[in-house]
């Protein structure tokens, strides 16, 4: 992934996030794809869960390939969705350390919250009328 895939952040932050992402995303995607591949044989998911996880895999792949450029909220939601699935299933891809994933998730969450706060301030009608 290239740093320009991240929108609404400065270049330094985008480069740092891209490095963190590139360190973990391939294993995240591979582990989810493998689980989805074996799921029909093991009957692990119902139809709704399979649809949600397939959508999550697609989102992760699009973000990773640079096909989809997004703000930190979209990235945070994708990483948290992956973590939620693997916490629920109580397993992670073999040999994958979760520390870097937690670090990425924490950084994305901080940025996403700041992004959302900024958007609320910029769209608050009271803010613009009282600051004039």
Secondary structure, 3 states (H helix, E strand, C coil): CCHHHECCCCHHHHHHHHHHHHHHHHHHHHHHHHHHHHHHHHCCCCHHHHHHHHHHHHHHHHHHHCCCCECHHHHHHHHHHHHHHHHHHCCCCCCCCCHHHHHHHHHHHHHHHHHHHHHHHHCCHHHHHHCC
